[in-house]
Amino acid sequence: MDKQVEQQRLLEVYLSNIEMIGEGFSGAFNARRRECIEDFRLTGLPRRGDENYLYSQVRELFPEQAEFYFTPPVWLEETVAQSGADERIVLCNGFSDGTLHRTPQGVVYGSLRAALNGGAQDGVGCYGSAADDKGCALAALNSAFMQDGAFVYVPRGVKAGRRIVIDCRFRTREQAQVCFGRCLVVAGEDAEADIVLEYRVGAGVTADCVVEYRAERGARIRSIQSDEVERGGVLLSMNYISQCERSGVESVFADLGDGFSRVDFTTDLAGREAESRLWGLYLAGGDDHTDLNVRVNHAVPDCRSYELVKGVVSGEATGAFSGLVYVAPDAQRTEAMQQCRNLQLSDGARVYARPHLEIYADDVKCSHGATVGQLDGEQVYYMRQRGIGEQEARRLQMRGFVNDILA
């Protein structure tokens, strides 16, 4: 479909359903929503050849006959009832069960809609502060259409005792469907939180999802994101991480699905002595497509960032990594490391790796690199000589390749 035609269709869907989308939200919030749809109109869907989307033709991922639903799916109640865990938020096509929970420690988690509408006093002011609505059309589209999502707030000085799982499920029973998911995670000063974000995207669904993490001074957030996308499903996942002084955010990303995944991590190190760590792993086979885009912005001095991404690609699959470390002119004594390593297991597989640095300070320690290789035939031969079958030898070598990410 022509880009302009698809863009216009998305705008018309929004305008036709604006009352239902904005129902229950404040006038100020809906005014911001209108600003976001205007940003989307001006930015438009990424064009072919866009520097940030060289390996993902996003404009082709919104089916022409897709449906948009602005009420919770009928299977929401049964899914939530079966979730079991106390500290678990279940989102079904972007909708929660509408409740907020508070632990004895004061941790608040549950419906983002309820939090924004007065159910939570702290943390909600961070909504929209990190997401790039003006620069990213997909984020602007999400902000315009968002009706619910997941909210987590850990108060100052609190160490959340148990992990909080955000279980995002997207599925359609018949016609293709476009859904929007939103999450906001805020850790107060010197707080600690463990977050698990699970995406399960069914065939026929295009899921546009935005997660905002805010780590206040001295806070620690550890997050794990796992993606399982069925063949015929599409996940567009954008993670925005904002860090204050002495904060630390550790992220682990794993894509093990069969469909199309485009995942972004954008980290802003805005306070001195902040540290960011990212470990990523994707396994792509068949005709899968995984595109990982990582950007770290060092805006102030004395911050550190570390990124290690590994991919294993076989069949006719595509695996892509684009990484940028940006060091601002005043960000002296920056330390940054970025590595991407890949195994290409078949001639039909395609692997792209583009790590790069943009440095405007002179007192820094920065490195980056990328490799694409195959399994070591000599090592396979060595193991076979000791009674290990060829397939098992190949599996062991691949296990060794990804073990540091799994660990």
C-alpha positions in Angstrom: 0.0 0.0 0.0 1.2 3.5 -0.7 2.6 5.2 2.4 0.5 8.3 2.1 -2.7 6.2 1.7 -1.8 4.0 4.8 -0.9 7.1 6.8 -4.2 8.7 5.9 -6.2 5.6 6.9 -4.6 5.6 10.3 -5.5 9.2 10.8 -9.1 8.6 9.7 -9.4 5.7 12.2 -8.2 8.0 15.0 -10.6 10.8 14.0 -13.5 8.4 13.6 -13.0 6.9 17.1 -11.7 9.9 19.0 -14.5 10.0 21.5 -14.2 6.3 22.4 -10.4 6.5 22.6 -10.4 9.5 24.9 -13.3 8.4 27.1 -12.5 8.7 30.8 -9.3 10.7 30.3 -8.8 14.3 31.3 -9.0 17.1 28.8 -5.4 17.9 29.3 -4.4 14.3 28.6 -6.5 14.2 25.4 -5.0 17.5 24.3 -1.6 15.8 24.5 -3.1 12.9 22.6 -4.1 15.3 19.8 -0.6 16.7 19.7 0.8 13.2 19.2 -1.5 12.5 16.3 -0.4 15.8 14.8 3.3 14.7 15.3 2.4 11.5 13.5 0.8 13.3 10.6 3.9 15.5 10.2 6.4 12.7 10.6 4.6 10.0 8.7 5.4 6.4 8.6 9.1 5.7 7.9 10.0 5.9 4.2 11.9 3.2 2.4 15.6 4.0 2.9 15.0 5.8 6.2 18.4 5.6 8.1 16.7 4.2 11.3 14.7 1.6 9.4 17.0 0.2 6.7 16.1 -3.4 7.4 12.4 -3.1 8.4 9.8 -1.7 5.9 7.4 -0.6 8.6 4.9 1.0 6.3 4.1 -2.5 4.9 3.4 -3.9 8.4 -0.1 -2.4 8.8 -2.5 -4.6 6.9 -4.9 -2.8 4.6 -7.9 -4.6 6.0 -6.9 -4.6 9.6 -9.4 -4.0 12.3 -9.0 -1.6 15.3 -10.9 -2.4 18.5 -11.3 0.2 21.3 -12.9 -2.0 24.0 -11.3 -4.8 26.0 -11.4 -8.2 24.3 -14.0 -10.7 25.4 -11.2 -13.1 26.6 -9.7 -10.6 29.0 -11.5 -11.8 32.2 -10.8 -15.5 31.7 -7.1 -14.7 31.0 -6.7 -12.6 34.1 -8.4 -15.1 36.2 -5.9 -17.8 35.2 -2.8 -15.6 35.7 -2.3 -16.7 39.3 0.6 -14.7 40.5 -0.1 -11.7 42.8 2.5 -9.4 41.3 1.6 -9.9 37.7 0.0 -7.5 35.2 -1.8 -9.1 32.3 -2.5 -7.0 29.2 -4.8 -8.5 26.6 -4.5 -6.6 23.3 -3.3 -3.6 25.4 -6.1 -3.7 28.0 -5.7 -4.6 31.7 -8.5 -5.6 34.2 -8.6 -1.9 35.3 -7.3 -2.4 38.8 -4.3 -1.1 40.8 -2.6 -3.1 43.5 -0.4 -2.0 46.4 2.1 -4.3 48.2 2.9 -3.9 51.9 6.1 -2.2 50.9 4.2 0.5 49.0 4.9 -0.8 45.5 2.0 0.2 43.2 1.3 -1.9 40.1 -1.6 -2.6 37.7 -3.7 -0.6 35.2 -2.0 2.4 33.6 -5.4 3.9 32.8 -6.4 3.7 36.5 -3.1 5.3 37.5 -3.4 8.2 35.0 -7.0 8.8 36.1 -6.0 9.5 39.8 -5.5 6.0 41.1 -1.8 6.6 41.8 -0.3 9.8 43.3 3.4 9.2 42.5 5.1 8.3 39.2 2.4 9.1 36.8 3.9 12.5 36.0 6.7 10.6 34.2 4.3 9.4 31.5 5.4 10.6 28.1 8.6 12.2 29.4 10.9 9.7 27.7 9.0 8.5 24.6 10.1 10.2 21.4 6.7 11.2 20.0 8.1 13.9 17.8 11.0 11.8 16.3 9.4 8.4 16.1 6.1 8.0 14.2 5.3 4.7 15.8 5.7 6.1 19.3 3.5 9.1 18.4 0.9 6.7 17.0 1.0 4.7 20.2 0.6 7.8 22.4 -2.4 8.9 20.3 -4.2 5.5 20.5 -3.2 4.4 24.0 -6.2 3.5 26.2 -4.7 1.4 28.9 -1.5 -0.5 29.8 0.7 -1.4 32.7 2.0 0.8 35.5 4.7 0.1 38.1 5.9 2.5 40.8 8.5 1.6 43.4 8.7 4.3 46.1 11.9 5.9 47.4 14.2 3.6 49.2 12.1 0.5 48.6 13.5 -2.7 47.3 10.7 -4.6 45.7 10.8 -8.1 47.2 9.4 -10.0 44.2 9.6 -9.6 40.4 6.8 -7.8 38.7 5.7 -9.6 35.5 4.0 -7.7 32.7 2.4 -10.3 30.5 1.4 -8.7 27.2 -0.8 -11.0 25.0 -2.0 -10.1 21.6 -4.2 -12.2 19.5 -7.1 -12.1 17.0 -9.6 -14.8 16.1 -10.4 -13.9 12.5 -9.5 -10.7 10.8 -6.1 -9.0 11.0 -5.9 -6.5 13.9 -3.8 -3.6 15.0 -3.2 -3.2 18.8 -1.4 -0.8 21.0 0.4 -1.6 24.3 1.9 0.8 26.8 3.9 0.4 30.0 5.3 2.9 32.5 7.9 1.8 35.1 9.2 4.3 37.6 11.7 3.5 40.4 12.0 6.3 43.0 15.3 7.5 44.6 17.4 4.6 45.8 14.6 2.1 44.9 15.2 -1.3 43.3 12.9 -3.2 41.0 13.0 -6.4 38.9 10.7 -6.3 35.9 9.9 -9.1 33.5 8.2 -8.1 30.2 6.7 -10.9 28.2 5.3 -10.4 24.7 3.2 -13.0 23.0 1.9 -11.9 19.6 -0.4 -14.2 17.6 -0.7 -14.5 13.9 -2.6 -11.7 12.2 -1.7 -9.1 14.9 0.4 -6.0 14.4 1.3 -4.8 18.0 2.7 -1.3 18.4 4.2 -1.2 22.0 6.0 1.5 24.0 7.6 1.0 27.4 9.0 3.9 29.4 11.5 3.3 32.3 12.4 6.0 34.7 15.2 5.5 37.2 15.5 8.3 39.7 18.7 9.1 41.6 20.5 6.0 42.9 17.7 3.7 41.6 18.3 0.2 40.2 16.1 -1.4 37.6 16.7 -4.9 36.2 14.5 -5.9 33.3 14.1 -8.9 31.1 12.1 -8.7 27.9 11.2 -11.9 26.0 9.5 -11.9 22.6 7.5 -14.8 21.2 5.9 -13.8 17.9 4.0 -16.3 15.8 4.5 -16.5 12.1 2.3 -13.9 10.6 2.5 -11.7 13.7 4.3 -8.4 14.0 5.8 -6.8 17.1 7.0 -3.2 17.0 8.5 -2.6 20.4 10.0 0.7 21.6 11.8 0.9 25.0 12.8 4.3 26.3 15.0 4.5 29.4 15.7 7.7 31.3 18.3 7.6 34.0 19.2 10.1 36.7 22.4 10.5 38.8 24.0 7.2 40.1 21.2 5.1 38.7 21.7 1.7 37.1 19.5 -0.1 34.5 20.3 -3.6 33.4 18.3 -5.0 30.5 18.2 -8.4 29.0 16.4 -9.0 25.7 15.6 -12.3 24.0 13.7 -12.8 20.8 12.7 -16.5 20.2 9.7 -16.0 18.0 8.8 -17.0 14.4 7.4 -13.8 13.1 8.5 -10.2 12.5 10.1 -8.2 15.4 11.4 -4.6 15.3 12.8 -3.7 18.8 14.3 -0.4 19.9 16.1 0.5 23.1 16.9 4.2 23.6 18.7 5.1 26.8 19.3 8.7 28.0 22.0 8.9 30.7 21.1 12.3 32.1 22.8 12.2 35.5 26.4 11.8 36.5 27.7 8.3 37.3 24.7 6.6 35.7 25.3 3.1 34.2 23.4 1.2 31.5 23.9 -2.4 30.6 22.2 -4.4 27.8 22.5 -8.0 26.8 20.6 -9.1 23.8 19.9 -12.5 22.1 17.9 -13.4 19.0 17.4 -16.7 17.4 15.9 -16.5 13.9 15.1 -19.4 11.5 12.8 -20.1 8.6 11.7 -16.7 7.2 11.8 -14.9 10.6 12.8 -11.2 10.8 14.5 -9.7 13.9 15.7 -6.1 13.8 17.3 -4.7 16.9 18.1 -0.9 17.2 20.0 0.4 20.2 20.9 4.0 21.0 22.6 5.3 24.1 22.9 9.0 24.7 25.7 10.1 27.1 24.6 13.6 27.9 26.7 14.3 31.0 30.1 13.3 32.3 31.2 10.1 34.2 28.6 7.7 32.8 29.1 4.1 31.6 27.3 2.0 29.1 27.9 -1.7 28.0 26.1 -3.5 25.2 26.6 -7.1 24.1 24.2 -8.5 21.4 24.4 -12.0 19.9 22.4 -13.5 17.1 22.0 -16.9 15.5 20.4 -16.9 12.1 19.5 -19.8 9.8 17.2 -20.8 7.0 16.0 -17.7 5.0 15.8 -15.5 8.1 17.0 -12.0 8.6 18.8 -10.7 11.7 19.8 -7.0 12.0 21.5 -4.9 14.6 22.0 -1.1 14.5 23.7 0.5 17.4 24.7 4.1 18.2 26.6 5.5 21.2 26.3 9.3 21.3 28.7 11.3 23.5 27.8 14.9 24.0 30.5 17.6 24.0 30.5 18.0 27.8 30.2 14.2 28.5 33.9 13.8 29.6 35.1 10.6 31.1 32.5 8.5 29.3 33.1 4.8 29.2 31.1 2.9 26.5 31.4 -0.6 24.9 29.3 -1.9 22.1 29.6 -5.4 20.6 27.5 -7.4 18.2 28.4 -11.0 17.3 26.5 -13.3 15.0 26.4 -16.8 13.7 25.1 -17.4 10.2 24.1 -21.0 9.8 22.9 -21.1 6.2 23.7 -19.4 2.9 20.1 -18.1 2.6 20.3 -16.3 6.0 21.0 -12.6 6.0 22.8 -10.8 8.8 23.4 -7.1 9.1 25.4 -5.4 11.9 26.0 -1.6 12.1 27.5 -0.5 15.4 28.9 3.0 15.4 30.0 5.9 17.7 29.3 9.6 17.6 31.7 11.3 19.9 32.1 15.0 20.7 34.2 14.8 23.9 37.9 14.1 24.0 38.3 12.3 27.4 36.5 9.1 26.7 37.0 5.3 26.6 34.8 4.0 23.8 34.9 0.8 21.7 32.6 -1.0 19.3 32.7 -4.0 17.0 30.7 -6.5 15.0 31.4 -10.0 13.7 29.5 -12.5 11.5 30.8 -16.0 11.3 29.9 -19.7 11.0 30.2 -22.7 13.3 33.8 -23.8 13.6 34.2 -27.0 11.5 37.3 -28.1 13.4 35.5 -27.9 16.7 32.6 -30.0 15.3 35.1 -32.5 14.0 36.9 -32.7 17.3 33.7 -33.4 19.2 32.6 -36.0 16.6 36.0 -37.8 17.1 35.0 -38.2 20.7 31.7 -39.9 20.0 29.4 -36.9 19.9 26.9 -36.8 17.0 27.1 -34.0 14.4 23.8 -32.4 15.4 24.7 -32.5 19.1 28.1 -31.1 18.4 26.6 -28.2 16.5 24.1 -27.6 19.3 26.9 -27.6 21.9 28.9 -25.1 19.9 25.8 -22.8 19.6 25.1 -23.2 23.3 28.7 -22.0 24.0 28.2 -19.1 21.7 25.1 -17.7 23.6 26.0 -18.9 27.1 27.2 -15.6 28.4 23.9 -14.0 27.4 21.9 -16.8 29.0 24.0 -16.6 32.2 
